[in-house]
Amino acid sequence: MLNDGRDVAPAQRIKLEWSRRVGRVCVAATDEDAPSAFGKLYEALSARMHHSHADWTDAMVKEALAESGRSPALVGALDDPTWDDAVKAAHQRSQDALGGSGGSPIMAVEGRGFFGPVLTALPTRDDGRALLDAVVTVASAPEFAALQRPHQGPPSTPGAQRR
């Protein structure tokens, strides 16, 4: 949504269109049940994309829907533009929490949005939990505004470059 109407390279356009399609499925899954449905679906999608390095296909989304307890029929939302307003509204909520315009990822803690965290490699499960706990701790402090260091390069997760 952030790049709507912008001229981007063809490879980036493909990623943006896939993101929009998956966004439709995510809001459809949340609408069907409850906001808690998003977390389970996000985990199932993320495991396939980032850990198993699965190709981004309709079949992969259908598998993630089934694994997360959502109806595999929701795969139809991929190409259903009637969900676009809900995707735009979700995007706007993240921008509002951030207090400005920012890309992904955005997380909100106690109503305050932050860009990040941005990782260049996947941490172990325990290190990931410790990192999330640390981020939530600092983000919970009303006085906390930002923490940044120079960009360390693109993600080094296997398969990240083909996406």
Phi and psi in radians as a Rosetta constraint file:
Dihedral C 1 N 2 CA 2 C 2 CIRCULARHARMONIC -1.055 0.35
Dihedral N 2 CA 2 C 2 N 3 CIRCULARHARMONIC -0.552 0.35
Dihedral C 2 N 3 CA 3 C 3 CIRCULARHARMONIC -1.756 0.35
Dihedral N 3 CA 3 C 3 N 4 CIRCULARHARMONIC 0.233 0.35
Dihedral C 3 N 4 CA 4 C 4 CIRCULARHARMONIC -0.972 0.35
Dihedral N 4 CA 4 C 4 N 5 CIRCULARHARMONIC 2.275 0.35
Dihedral C 4 N 5 CA 5 C 5 CIRCULARHARMONIC 1.405 0.35
Dihedral N 5 CA 5 C 5 N 6 CIRCULARHARMONIC -0.046 0.35
Dihedral C 5 N 6 CA 6 C 6 CIRCULARHARMONIC -1.584 0.35
Dihedral N 6 CA 6 C 6 N 7 CIRCULARHARMONIC 2.595 0.35
Dihedral C 6 N 7 CA 7 C 7 CIRCULARHARMONIC -1.460 0.35
Dihedral N 7 CA 7 C 7 N 8 CIRCULARHARMONIC 2.042 0.35
Dihedral C 7 N 8 CA 8 C 8 CIRCULARHARMONIC -2.218 0.35
Dihedral N 8 CA 8 C 8 N 9 CIRCULARHARMONIC 2.823 0.35
Dihedral C 8 N 9 CA 9 C 9 CIRCULARHARMONIC -1.064 0.35
Dihedral N 9 CA 9 C 9 N 10 CIRCULARHARMONIC 2.614 0.35
Dihedral C 9 N 10 CA 10 C 10 CIRCULARHARMONIC -0.926 0.35
Dihedral N 10 CA 10 C 10 N 11 CIRCULARHARMONIC -0.721 0.35
Dihedral C 10 N 11 CA 11 C 11 CIRCULARHARMONIC -1.118 0.35
Dihedral N 11 CA 11 C 11 N 12 CIRCULARHARMONIC -0.676 0.35
Dihedral C 11 N 12 CA 12 C 12 CIRCULARHARMONIC -1.203 0.35
Dihedral N 12 CA 12 C 12 N 13 CIRCULARHARMONIC -0.648 0.35
Dihedral C 12 N 13 CA 13 C 13 CIRCULARHARMONIC -1.059 0.35
Dihedral N 13 CA 13 C 13 N 14 CIRCULARHARMONIC -0.705 0.35
Dihedral C 13 N 14 CA 14 C 14 CIRCULARHARMONIC -1.073 0.35
Dihedral N 14 CA 14 C 14 N 15 CIRCULARHARMONIC -0.771 0.35
Dihedral C 14 N 15 CA 15 C 15 CIRCULARHARMONIC -1.112 0.35
Dihedral N 15 CA 15 C 15 N 16 CIRCULARHARMONIC -0.721 0.35
Dihedral C 15 N 16 CA 16 C 16 CIRCULARHARMONIC -1.143 0.35
Dihedral N 16 CA 16 C 16 N 17 CIRCULARHARMONIC -0.704 0.35
Dihedral C 16 N 17 CA 17 C 17 CIRCULARHARMONIC -1.160 0.35
Dihedral N 17 CA 17 C 17 N 18 CIRCULARHARMONIC -0.703 0.35
Dihedral C 17 N 18 CA 18 C 18 CIRCULARHARMONIC -1.109 0.35
Dihedral N 18 CA 18 C 18 N 19 CIRCULARHARMONIC -0.740 0.35
Dihedral C 18 N 19 CA 19 C 19 CIRCULARHARMONIC -1.054 0.35
Dihedral N 19 CA 19 C 19 N 20 CIRCULARHARMONIC -0.742 0.35
Dihedral C 19 N 20 CA 20 C 20 CIRCULARHARMONIC -1.098 0.35
Dihedral N 20 CA 20 C 20 N 21 CIRCULARHARMONIC -0.749 0.35
Dihedral C 20 N 21 CA 21 C 21 CIRCULARHARMONIC -1.106 0.35
Dihedral N 21 CA 21 C 21 N 22 CIRCULARHARMONIC -0.787 0.35
Dihedral C 21 N 22 CA 22 C 22 CIRCULARHARMONIC -1.170 0.35
Dihedral N 22 CA 22 C 22 N 23 CIRCULARHARMONIC -0.614 0.35
Dihedral C 22 N 23 CA 23 C 23 CIRCULARHARMONIC -1.026 0.35
Dihedral N 23 CA 23 C 23 N 24 CIRCULARHARMONIC -0.688 0.35
Dihedral C 23 N 24 CA 24 C 24 CIRCULARHARMONIC -1.053 0.35
Dihedral N 24 CA 24 C 24 N 25 CIRCULARHARMONIC -0.779 0.35
Dihedral C 24 N 25 CA 25 C 25 CIRCULARHARMONIC -1.120 0.35
Dihedral N 25 CA 25 C 25 N 26 CIRCULARHARMONIC -0.708 0.35
Dihedral C 25 N 26 CA 26 C 26 CIRCULARHARMONIC -1.101 0.35
Dihedral N 26 CA 26 C 26 N 27 CIRCULARHARMONIC -0.782 0.35
Dihedral C 26 N 27 CA 27 C 27 CIRCULARHARMONIC -1.239 0.35
Dihedral N 27 CA 27 C 27 N 28 CIRCULARHARMONIC -0.577 0.35
Dihedral C 27 N 28 CA 28 C 28 CIRCULARHARMONIC -1.144 0.35
Dihedral N 28 CA 28 C 28 N 29 CIRCULARHARMONIC -0.720 0.35
Dihedral C 28 N 29 CA 29 C 29 CIRCULARHARMONIC -1.153 0.35
Dihedral N 29 CA 29 C 29 N 30 CIRCULARHARMONIC -0.652 0.35
Dihedral C 29 N 30 CA 30 C 30 CIRCULARHARMONIC -1.225 0.35
Dihedral N 30 CA 30 C 30 N 31 CIRCULARHARMONIC -0.687 0.35
Dihedral C 30 N 31 CA 31 C 31 CIRCULARHARMONIC -1.167 0.35
Dihedral N 31 CA 31 C 31 N 32 CIRCULARHARMONIC -0.642 0.35
Dihedral C 31 N 32 CA 32 C 32 CIRCULARHARMONIC -1.139 0.35
Dihedral N 32 CA 32 C 32 N 33 CIRCULARHARMONIC -0.625 0.35
Dihedral C 32 N 33 CA 33 C 33 CIRCULARHARMONIC -2.166 0.35
Dihedral N 33 CA 33 C 33 N 34 CIRCULARHARMONIC -1.473 0.35
Dihedral C 33 N 34 CA 34 C 34 CIRCULARHARMONIC -2.849 0.35
Dihedral N 34 CA 34 C 34 N 35 CIRCULARHARMONIC 2.888 0.35
Dihedral C 34 N 35 CA 35 C 35 CIRCULARHARMONIC -0.968 0.35
Dihedral N 35 CA 35 C 35 N 36 CIRCULARHARMONIC -0.473 0.35
Dihedral C 35 N 36 CA 36 C 36 CIRCULARHARMONIC -1.130 0.35
Dihedral N 36 CA 36 C 36 N 37 CIRCULARHARMONIC -0.366 0.35
Dihedral C 36 N 37 CA 37 C 37 CIRCULARHARMONIC -1.107 0.35
Dihedral N 37 CA 37 C 37 N 38 CIRCULARHARMONIC -0.548 0.35
Dihedral C 37 N 38 CA 38 C 38 CIRCULARHARMONIC -1.066 0.35
Dihedral N 38 CA 38 C 38 N 39 CIRCULARHARMONIC -0.793 0.35
Dihedral C 38 N 39 CA 39 C 39 CIRCULARHARMONIC -1.041 0.35
Dihedral N 39 CA 39 C 39 N 40 CIRCULARHARMONIC -0.778 0.35
Dihedral C 39 N 40 CA 40 C 40 CIRCULARHARMONIC -1.143 0.35
Dihedral N 40 CA 40 C 40 N 41 CIRCULARHARMONIC -0.735 0.35
Dihedral C 40 N 41 CA 41 C 41 CIRCULARHARMONIC -1.173 0.35
Dihedral N 41 CA 41 C 41 N 42 CIRCULARHARMONIC -0.739 0.35
Dihedral C 41 N 42 CA 42 C 42 CIRCULARHARMONIC -1.043 0.35
Dihedral N 42 CA 42 C 42 N 43 CIRCULARHARMONIC -0.753 0.35
Dihedral C 42 N 43 CA 43 C 43 CIRCULARHARMONIC -1.090 0.35
Dihedral N 43 CA 43 C 43 N 44 CIRCULARHARMONIC -0.755 0.35
Dihedral C 43 N 44 CA 44 C 44 CIRCULARHARMONIC -1.140 0.35
Dihedral N 44 CA 44 C 44 N 45 CIRCULARHARMONIC -0.732 0.35
Dihedral C 44 N 45 CA 45 C 45 CIRCULARHARMONIC -1.154 0.35
Dihedral N 45 CA 45 C 45 N 46 CIRCULARHARMONIC -0.799 0.35
Dihedral C 45 N 46 CA 46 C 46 CIRCULARHARMONIC -1.075 0.35
Dihedral N 46 CA 46 C 46 N 47 CIRCULARHARMONIC -0.713 0.35
Dihedral C 46 N 47 CA 47 C 47 CIRCULARHARMONIC -1.036 0.35
Dihedral N 47 CA 47 C 47 N 48 CIRCULARHARMONIC -0.703 0.35
Dihedral C 47 N 48 CA 48 C 48 CIRCULARHARMONIC -1.268 0.35
Dihedral N 48 CA 48 C 48 N 49 CIRCULARHARMONIC -0.721 0.35
Dihedral C 48 N 49 CA 49 C 49 CIRCULARHARMONIC -1.335 0.35
Dihedral N 49 CA 49 C 49 N 50 CIRCULARHARMONIC -0.754 0.35
Dihedral C 49 N 50 CA 50 C 50 CIRCULARHARMONIC -1.748 0.35
Dihedral N 50 CA 50 C 50 N 51 CIRCULARHARMONIC -0.480 0.35
Dihedral C 50 N 51 CA 51 C 51 CIRCULARHARMONIC -1.784 0.35
Dihedral N 51 CA 51 C 51 N 52 CIRCULARHARMONIC -0.790 0.35
Dihedral C 51 N 52 CA 52 C 52 CIRCULARHARMONIC -1.565 0.35
Dihedral N 52 CA 52 C 52 N 53 CIRCULARHARMONIC -0.229 0.35
Dihedral C 52 N 53 CA 53 C 53 CIRCULARHARMONIC 1.026 0.35
Dihedral N 53 CA 53 C 53 N 54 CIRCULARHARMONIC 0.645 0.35
Dihedral C 53 N 54 CA 54 C 54 CIRCULARHARMONIC -1.196 0.35
Dihedral N 54 CA 54 C 54 N 55 CIRCULARHARMONIC 2.616 0.35
Dihedral C 54 N 55 CA 55 C 55 CIRCULARHARMONIC -1.188 0.35
Dihedral N 55 CA 55 C 55 N 56 CIRCULARHARMONIC 2.575 0.35
Dihedral C 55 N 56 CA 56 C 56 CIRCULARHARMONIC -1.406 0.35
Dihedral N 56 CA 56 C 56 N 57 CIRCULARHARMONIC 1.686 0.35
Dihedral C 56 N 57 CA 57 C 57 CIRCULARHARMONIC -2.261 0.35
Dihedral N 57 CA 57 C 57 N 58 CIRCULARHARMONIC 2.851 0.35
Dihedral C 57 N 58 CA 58 C 58 CIRCULARHARMONIC -1.036 0.35
Dihedral N 58 CA 58 C 58 N 59 CIRCULARHARMONIC -0.681 0.35
Dihedral C 58 N 59 CA 59 C 59 CIRCULARHARMONIC -1.106 0.35
Dihedral N 59 CA 59 C 59 N 60 CIRCULARHARMONIC -0.674 0.35
Dihedral C 59 N 60 CA 60 C 60 CIRCULARHARMONIC -1.115 0.35
Dihedral N 60 CA 60 C 60 N 61 CIRCULARHARMONIC -0.724 0.35
Dihedral C 60 N 61 CA 61 C 61 CIRCULARHARMONIC -1.120 0.35
Dihedral N 61 CA 61 C 61 N 62 CIRCULARHARMONIC -0.739 0.35
Dihedral C 61 N 62 CA 62 C 62 CIRCULARHARMONIC -1.056 0.35
Dihedral N 62 CA 62 C 62 N 63 CIRCULARHARMONIC -0.733 0.35
Dihedral C 62 N 63 CA 63 C 63 CIRCULARHARMONIC -1.099 0.35
Dihedral N 63 CA 63 C 63 N 64 CIRCULARHARMONIC -0.745 0.35
Dihedral C 63 N 64 CA 64 C 64 CIRCULARHARMONIC -1.132 0.35
Dihedral N 64 CA 64 C 64 N 65 CIRCULARHARMONIC -0.671 0.35
Dihedral C 64 N 65 CA 65 C 65 CIRCULARHARMONIC -1.064 0.35
Dihedral N 65 CA 65 C 65 N 66 CIRCULARHARMONIC -0.837 0.35
Dihedral C 65 N 66 CA 66 C 66 CIRCULARHARMONIC -1.101 0.35
Dihedral N 66 CA 66 C 66 N 67 CIRCULARHARMONIC -0.771 0.35
Dihedral C 66 N 67 CA 67 C 67 CIRCULARHARMONIC -1.077 0.35
Dihedral N 67 CA 67 C 67 N 68 CIRCULARHARMONIC -0.615 0.35
Dihedral C 67 N 68 CA 68 C 68 CIRCULARHARMONIC -1.521 0.35
Dihedral N 68 CA 68 C 68 N 69 CIRCULARHARMONIC 0.106 0.35
Dihedral C 68 N 69 CA 69 C 69 CIRCULARHARMONIC 1.448 0.35
Dihedral N 69 CA 69 C 69 N 70 CIRCULARHARMONIC 0.193 0.35
Dihedral C 69 N 70 CA 70 C 70 CIRCULARHARMONIC -1.655 0.35
Dihedral N 70 CA 70 C 70 N 71 CIRCULARHARMONIC 2.800 0.35
Dihedral C 70 N 71 CA 71 C 71 CIRCULARHARMONIC -1.210 0.35
Dihedral N 71 CA 71 C 71 N 72 CIRCULARHARMONIC 2.200 0.35
Dihedral C 71 N 72 CA 72 C 72 CIRCULARHARMONIC -1.032 0.35
Dihedral N 72 CA 72 C 72 N 73 CIRCULARHARMONIC -0.353 0.35
Dihedral C 72 N 73 CA 73 C 73 CIRCULARHARMONIC -1.116 0.35
Dihedral N 73 CA 73 C 73 N 74 CIRCULARHARMONIC -0.333 0.35
Dihedral C 73 N 74 CA 74 C 74 CIRCULARHARMONIC -1.135 0.35
Dihedral N 74 CA 74 C 74 N 75 CIRCULARHARMONIC -0.187 0.35
Dihedral C 74 N 75 CA 75 C 75 CIRCULARHARMONIC -1.021 0.35
Dihedral N 75 CA 75 C 75 N 76 CIRCULARHARMONIC -0.424 0.35
Dihedral C 75 N 76 CA 76 C 76 CIRCULARHARMONIC -1.074 0.35
Dihedral N 76 CA 76 C 76 N 77 CIRCULARHARMONIC -0.391 0.35
Dihedral C 76 N 77 CA 77 C 77 CIRCULARHARMONIC -1.179 0.35
Dihedral N 77 CA 77 C 77 N 78 CIRCULARHARMONIC -0.338 0.35
Dihedral C 77 N 78 CA 78 C 78 CIRCULARHARMONIC -0.882 0.35
Dihedral N 78 CA 78 C 78 N 79 CIRCULARHARMONIC -0.723 0.35
Dihedral C 78 N 79 CA 79 C 79 CIRCULARHARMONIC -1.970 0.35
Dihedral N 79 CA 79 C 79 N 80 CIRCULARHARMONIC 0.410 0.35
Dihedral C 79 N 80 CA 80 C 80 CIRCULARHARMONIC -1.881 0.35
Dihedral N 80 CA 80 C 80 N 81 CIRCULARHARMONIC 1.729 0.35
Dihedral C 80 N 81 CA 81 C 81 CIRCULARHARMONIC -1.164 0.35
Dihedral N 81 CA 81 C 81 N 82 CIRCULARHARMONIC -0.122 0.35
Dihedral C 81 N 82 CA 82 C 82 CIRCULARHARMONIC -1.166 0.35
Dihedral N 82 CA 82 C 82 N 83 CIRCULARHARMONIC -0.269 0.35
Dihedral C 82 N 83 CA 83 C 83 CIRCULARHARMONIC -1.503 0.35
Dihedral N 83 CA 83 C 83 N 84 CIRCULARHARMONIC -0.136 0.35
Dihedral C 83 N 84 CA 84 C 84 CIRCULARHARMONIC -1.055 0.35
Dihedral N 84 CA 84 C 84 N 85 CIRCULARHARMONIC -0.657 0.35
Dihedral C 84 N 85 CA 85 C 85 CIRCULARHARMONIC -1.099 0.35
Dihedral N 85 CA 85 C 85 N 86 CIRCULARHARMONIC -0.673 0.35
Dihedral C 85 N 86 CA 86 C 86 CIRCULARHARMONIC -1.187 0.35
Dihedral N 86 CA 86 C 86 N 87 CIRCULARHARMONIC -0.640 0.35
Dihedral C 86 N 87 CA 87 C 87 CIRCULARHARMONIC -1.132 0.35
Dihedral N 87 CA 87 C 87 N 88 CIRCULARHARMONIC -0.771 0.35
Dihedral C 87 N 88 CA 88 C 88 CIRCULARHARMONIC -1.082 0.35
Dihedral N 88 CA 88 C 88 N 89 CIRCULARHARMONIC -0.704 0.35
Dihedral C 88 N 89 CA 89 C 89 CIRCULARHARMONIC -1.135 0.35
Dihedral N 89 CA 89 C 89 N 90 CIRCULARHARMONIC -0.720 0.35
Dihedral C 89 N 90 CA 90 C 90 CIRCULARHARMONIC -1.116 0.35
Dihedral N 90 CA 90 C 90 N 91 CIRCULARHARMONIC -0.734 0.35
Dihedral C 90 N 91 CA 91 C 91 CIRCULARHARMONIC -1.070 0.35
Dihedral N 91 CA 91 C 91 N 92 CIRCULARHARMONIC -0.758 0.35
Dihedral C 91 N 92 CA 92 C 92 CIRCULARHARMONIC -1.121 0.35
Dihedral N 92 CA 92 C 92 N 93 CIRCULARHARMONIC -0.646 0.35
Dihedral C 92 N 93 CA 93 C 93 CIRCULARHARMONIC -1.061 0.35
Dihedral N 93 CA 93 C 93 N 94 CIRCULARHARMONIC -0.682 0.35
Dihedral C 93 N 94 CA 94 C 94 CIRCULARHARMONIC -1.175 0.35
Dihedral N 94 CA 94 C 94 N 95 CIRCULARHARMONIC -0.701 0.35
Dihedral C 94 N 95 CA 95 C 95 CIRCULARHARMONIC -1.150 0.35
Dihedral N 95 CA 95 C 95 N 96 CIRCULARHARMONIC -0.698 0.35
Dihedral C 95 N 96 CA 96 C 96 CIRCULARHARMONIC -1.116 0.35
Dihedral N 96 CA 96 C 96 N 97 CIRCULARHARMONIC -0.723 0.35
Dihedral C 96 N 97 CA 97 C 97 CIRCULARHARMONIC -1.124 0.35
Dihedral N 97 CA 97 C 97 N 98 CIRCULARHARMONIC -0.625 0.35
Dihedral C 97 N 98 CA 98 C 98 CIRCULARHARMONIC -1.232 0.35
Dihedral N 98 CA 98 C 98 N 99 CIRCULARHARMONIC -0.572 0.35
Dihedral C 98 N 99 CA 99 C 99 CIRCULARHARMONIC 1.540 0.35
Dihedral N 99 CA 99 C 99 N 100 CIRCULARHARMONIC 0.271 0.35
Dihedral C 99 N 100 CA 100 C 100 CIRCULARHARMONIC -3.084 0.35
Dihedral N 100 CA 100 C 100 N 101 CIRCULARHARMONIC -2.730 0.35
Dihedral C 100 N 101 CA 101 C 101 CIRCULARHARMONIC -1.880 0.35
Dihedral N 101 CA 101 C 101 N 102 CIRCULARHARMONIC 2.226 0.35
Dihedral C 101 N 102 CA 102 C 102 CIRCULARHARMONIC -2.681 0.35
Dihedral N 102 CA 102 C 102 N 103 CIRCULARHARMONIC 2.739 0.35
Dihedral C 102 N 103 CA 103 C 103 CIRCULARHARMONIC -1.506 0.35
Dihedral N 103 CA 103 C 103 N 104 CIRCULARHARMONIC -2.866 0.35
Dihedral C 103 N 104 CA 104 C 104 CIRCULARHARMONIC -1.658 0.35
Dihedral N 104 CA 104 C 104 N 105 CIRCULARHARMONIC 2.596 0.35
Dihedral C 104 N 105 CA 105 C 105 CIRCULARHARMONIC -1.555 0.35
Dihedral N 105 CA 105 C 105 N 106 CIRCULARHARMONIC 2.635 0.35
Dihedral C 105 N 106 CA 106 C 106 CIRCULARHARMONIC -2.138 0.35
Dihedral N 106 CA 106 C 106 N 107 CIRCULARHARMONIC 2.293 0.35
Dihedral C 106 N 107 CA 107 C 107 CIRCULARHARMONIC -2.143 0.35
Dihedral N 107 CA 107 C 107 N 108 CIRCULARHARMONIC 2.602 0.35
Dihedral C 107 N 108 CA 108 C 108 CIRCULARHARMONIC -2.104 0.35
Dihedral N 108 CA 108 C 108 N 109 CIRCULARHARMONIC 2.302 0.35
Dihedral C 108 N 109 CA 109 C 109 CIRCULARHARMONIC -2.196 0.35
Dihedral N 109 CA 109 C 109 N 110 CIRCULARHARMONIC 2.096 0.35
Dihedral C 109 N 110 CA 110 C 110 CIRCULARHARMONIC 0.906 0.35
Dihedral N 110 CA 110 C 110 N 111 CIRCULARHARMONIC 0.720 0.35
Dihedral C 110 N 111 CA 111 C 111 CIRCULARHARMONIC 1.430 0.35
Dihedral N 111 CA 111 C 111 N 112 CIRCULARHARMONIC -0.070 0.35
Dihedral C 111 N 112 CA 112 C 112 CIRCULARHARMONIC -1.813 0.35
Dihedral N 112 CA 112 C 112 N 113 CIRCULARHARMONIC 2.198 0.35
Dihedral C 112 N 113 CA 113 C 113 CIRCULARHARMONIC -1.635 0.35
Dihedral N 113 CA 113 C 113 N 114 CIRCULARHARMONIC 2.606 0.35
Dihedral C 113 N 114 CA 114 C 114 CIRCULARHARMONIC -2.442 0.35
Dihedral N 114 CA 114 C 114 N 115 CIRCULARHARMONIC 2.496 0.35
Dihedral C 114 N 115 CA 115 C 115 CIRCULARHARMONIC -1.381 0.35
Dihedral N 115 CA 115 C 115 N 116 CIRCULARHARMONIC 2.201 0.35
Dihedral C 115 N 116 CA 116 C 116 CIRCULARHARMONIC 2.058 0.35
Dihedral N 116 CA 116 C 116 N 117 CIRCULARHARMONIC -3.008 0.35
Dihedral C 116 N 117 CA 117 C 117 CIRCULARHARMONIC -1.301 0.35
Dihedral N 117 CA 117 C 117 N 118 CIRCULARHARMONIC 2.594 0.35
Dihedral C 117 N 118 CA 118 C 118 CIRCULARHARMONIC -1.864 0.35
Dihedral N 118 CA 118 C 118 N 119 CIRCULARHARMONIC 2.160 0.35
Dihedral C 118 N 119 CA 119 C 119 CIRCULARHARMONIC -2.013 0.35
Dihedral N 119 CA 119 C 119 N 120 CIRCULARHARMONIC 2.531 0.35
Dihedral C 119 N 120 CA 120 C 120 CIRCULARHARMONIC -1.782 0.35
Dihedral N 120 CA 120 C 120 N 121 CIRCULARHARMONIC -0.073 0.35
Dihedral C 120 N 121 CA 121 C 121 CIRCULARHARMONIC -2.675 0.35
Dihedral N 121 CA 121 C 121 N 122 CIRCULARHARMONIC 2.721 0.35
Dihedral C 121 N 122 CA 122 C 122 CIRCULARHARMONIC -1.377 0.35
Dihedral N 122 CA 122 C 122 N 123 CIRCULARHARMONIC 2.200 0.35
Dihedral C 122 N 123 CA 123 C 123 CIRCULARHARMONIC -1.356 0.35
Dihedral N 123 CA 123 C 123 N 124 CIRCULARHARMONIC 2.894 0.35
Dihedral C 123 N 124 CA 124 C 124 CIRCULARHARMONIC -1.149 0.35
Dihedral N 124 CA 124 C 124 N 125 CIRCULARHARMONIC 2.894 0.35
Dihedral C 124 N 125 CA 125 C 125 CIRCULARHARMONIC -0.993 0.35
Dihedral N 125 CA 125 C 125 N 126 CIRCULARHARMONIC -0.822 0.35
Dihedral C 125 N 126 CA 126 C 126 CIRCULARHARMONIC -1.148 0.35
Dihedral N 126 CA 126 C 126 N 127 CIRCULARHARMONIC -0.741 0.35
Dihedral C 126 N 127 CA 127 C 127 CIRCULARHARMONIC -1.154 0.35
Dihedral N 127 CA 127 C 127 N 128 CIRCULARHARMONIC -0.637 0.35
Dihedral C 127 N 128 CA 128 C 128 CIRCULARHARMONIC -1.110 0.35
Dihedral N 128 CA 128 C 128 N 129 CIRCULARHARMONIC -0.748 0.35
Dihedral C 128 N 129 CA 129 C 129 CIRCULARHARMONIC -1.109 0.35
Dihedral N 129 CA 129 C 129 N 130 CIRCULARHARMONIC -0.759 0.35
Dihedral C 129 N 130 CA 130 C 130 CIRCULARHARMONIC -1.091 0.35
Dihedral N 130 CA 130 C 130 N 131 CIRCULARHARMONIC -0.716 0.35
Dihedral C 130 N 131 CA 131 C 131 CIRCULARHARMONIC -1.111 0.35
Dihedral N 131 CA 131 C 131 N 132 CIRCULARHARMONIC -0.811 0.35
Dihedral C 131 N 132 CA 132 C 132 CIRCULARHARMONIC -1.082 0.35
Dihedral N 132 CA 132 C 132 N 133 CIRCULARHARMONIC -0.753 0.35
Dihedral C 132 N 133 CA 133 C 133 CIRCULARHARMONIC -1.019 0.35
Dihedral N 133 CA 133 C 133 N 134 CIRCULARHARMONIC -0.746 0.35
Dihedral C 133 N 134 CA 134 C 134 CIRCULARHARMONIC -1.141 0.35
Dihedral N 134 CA 134 C 134 N 135 CIRCULARHARMONIC -0.755 0.35
Dihedral C 134 N 135 CA 135 C 135 CIRCULARHARMONIC -1.107 0.35
Dihedral N 135 CA 135 C 135 N 136 CIRCULARHARMONIC -0.773 0.35
Dihedral C 135 N 136 CA 136 C 136 CIRCULARHARMONIC -1.116 0.35
Dihedral N 136 CA 136 C 136 N 137 CIRCULARHARMONIC -0.661 0.35
Dihedral C 136 N 137 CA 137 C 137 CIRCULARHARMONIC -1.072 0.35
Dihedral N 137 CA 137 C 137 N 138 CIRCULARHARMONIC -0.893 0.35
Dihedral C 137 N 138 CA 138 C 138 CIRCULARHARMONIC -1.221 0.35
Dihedral N 138 CA 138 C 138 N 139 CIRCULARHARMONIC -0.644 0.35
Dihedral C 138 N 139 CA 139 C 139 CIRCULARHARMONIC -1.193 0.35
Dihedral N 139 CA 139 C 139 N 140 CIRCULARHARMONIC -0.375 0.35
Dihedral C 139 N 140 CA 140 C 140 CIRCULARHARMONIC -1.320 0.35
Dihedral N 140 CA 140 C 140 N 141 CIRCULARHARMONIC -0.313 0.35
Dihedral C 140 N 141 CA 141 C 141 CIRCULARHARMONIC -1.366 0.35
Dihedral N 141 CA 141 C 141 N 142 CIRCULARHARMONIC 2.064 0.35
Dihedral C 141 N 142 CA 142 C 142 CIRCULARHARMONIC -0.981 0.35
Dihedral N 142 CA 142 C 142 N 143 CIRCULARHARMONIC -0.468 0.35
Dihedral C 142 N 143 CA 143 C 143 CIRCULARHARMONIC -1.384 0.35
Dihedral N 143 CA 143 C 143 N 144 CIRCULARHARMONIC -0.320 0.35
Dihedral C 143 N 144 CA 144 C 144 CIRCULARHARMONIC -1.225 0.35
Dihedral N 144 CA 144 C 144 N 145 CIRCULARHARMONIC 2.292 0.35
Dihedral C 144 N 145 CA 145 C 145 CIRCULARHARMONIC -2.072 0.35
Dihedral N 145 CA 145 C 145 N 146 CIRCULARHARMONIC -0.818 0.35
Dihedral C 145 N 146 CA 146 C 146 CIRCULARHARMONIC -2.858 0.35
Dihedral N 146 CA 146 C 146 N 147 CIRCULARHARMONIC 2.707 0.35
Dihedral C 146 N 147 CA 147 C 147 CIRCULARHARMONIC -2.556 0.35
Dihedral N 147 CA 147 C 147 N 148 CIRCULARHARMONIC 2.164 0.35
Dihedral C 147 N 148 CA 148 C 148 CIRCULARHARMONIC -2.601 0.35
Dihedral N 148 CA 148 C 148 N 149 CIRCULARHARMONIC 2.614 0.35
Dihedral C 148 N 149 CA 149 C 149 CIRCULARHARMONIC -2.367 0.35
Dihedral N 149 CA 149 C 149 N 150 CIRCULARHARMONIC 2.923 0.35
Dihedral C 149 N 150 CA 150 C 150 CIRCULARHARMONIC -0.983 0.35
Dihedral N 150 CA 150 C 150 N 151 CIRCULARHARMONIC 2.550 0.35
Dihedral C 150 N 151 CA 151 C 151 CIRCULARHARMONIC -1.008 0.35
Dihedral N 151 CA 151 C 151 N 152 CIRCULARHARMONIC 2.319 0.35
Dihedral C 151 N 152 CA 152 C 152 CIRCULARHARMONIC -1.756 0.35
Dihedral N 152 CA 152 C 152 N 153 CIRCULARHARMONIC 0.275 0.35
Dihedral C 152 N 153 CA 153 C 153 CIRCULARHARMONIC 1.784 0.35
Dihedral N 153 CA 153 C 153 N 154 CIRCULARHARMONIC 3.095 0.35
Dihedral C 153 N 154 CA 154 C 154 CIRCULARHARMONIC -1.249 0.35
Dihedral N 154 CA 154 C 154 N 155 CIRCULARHARMONIC 2.868 0.35
Dihedral C 154 N 155 CA 155 C 155 CIRCULARHARMONIC -0.988 0.35
Dihedral N 155 CA 155 C 155 N 156 CIRCULARHARMONIC 2.496 0.35
Dihedral C 155 N 156 CA 156 C 156 CIRCULARHARMONIC -1.868 0.35
Dihedral N 156 CA 156 C 156 N 157 CIRCULARHARMONIC 0.230 0.35
Dihedral C 156 N 157 CA 157 C 157 CIRCULARHARMONIC -1.190 0.35
Dihedral N 157 CA 157 C 157 N 158 CIRCULARHARMONIC 2.468 0.35
Dihedral C 157 N 158 CA 158 C 158 CIRCULARHARMONIC -0.979 0.35
Dihedral N 158 CA 158 C 158 N 159 CIRCULARHARMONIC 2.340 0.35
Dihedral C 158 N 159 CA 159 C 159 CIRCULARHARMONIC 1.496 0.35
Dihedral N 159 CA 159 C 159 N 160 CIRCULARHARMONIC -0.114 0.35
Dihedral C 159 N 160 CA 160 C 160 CIRCULARHARMONIC -1.102 0.35
Dihedral N 160 CA 160 C 160 N 161 CIRCULARHARMONIC -0.603 0.35
Dihedral C 160 N 161 CA 161 C 161 CIRCULARHARMONIC -1.259 0.35
Dihedral N 161 CA 161 C 161 N 162 CIRCULARHARMONIC -0.410 0.35
Dihedral C 161 N 162 CA 162 C 162 CIRCULARHARMONIC -1.407 0.35
Dihedral N 162 CA 162 C 162 N 163 CIRCULARHARMONIC -0.182 0.35
